[in-house]
């Protein structure tokens, strides 16, 4: 699956791209690490926000929050 910054992804697609579980997906949202939009009661993730998580030039605060979430697993 190719990741495009303008594409909109479902939670399942996002989890597959990031190789994370549903609980980790929800934890990332709750901690503010992954930005989502709710449409019709369902989460949708813009590809740009997924790429921001994977980009090494993320602001330090987001990196620390992500590492903390991963440690909690």
N, C-alpha and C positions, 0 to 999 in steps of 0.2 A: 504494500500500500504506500503510495506516495503522499507525503505530507505537504499540503499547500496552505499558505498563510491566510488565504481568503476563503478557504473551504470551512464549512460548519460540520462538526463531528458529534456523534452521539456519545454517551458515556461508554458504551461498549467499544466503540471504535477508538476512543481516547485511551481506554484501559489497554487495549491491544497494542496501540502504538507505543505507549509508555511502559508496557509490560508490568502492569500493576493490578492489584485486586480491586474489587468494588469498595472494600472498606478503606483501602489506601486512597482511592479516588475521592471518596467522601471526606476523608481526613484532610487531604490537600485542599479541598474546597473550604472546609471549616477553618483551617489555619490561614487561608488567604493566599496560598501559594499558587493555586490554579484558579484562574478567573473563569466563571461560567455565566451563562444566561439561562433563565428559565423561560421556556416557551410552552404554553399550554400545560404547565405543571411538570414538564420534562426538561432536564438539563441539556444544554447544547454548548459546545466548546468551539471557539474560533481557532483555526489552525495557528494563527499568530500567537495565541496564548500558550499553545503546546510548544511551539518553537522557542518561546521565551524561557520555558522551563529547561529546555535542552541546551540553550545557548550558554557558553561559559562566561559571557560578559554580563551575566545577571547581577543586579545590585547585591551587595553582601548580605543584606537583611533577608532577602528571599532565599539565597543559598543556605544561610543558617537555619531558616525555618524548614526548608526541605530536608536538610540533614537531620534535624531534630525529629521530623515525622518518620524518616526512614529508620532511625534508631529505635523508635517506639514499636516498630514491628517486631 
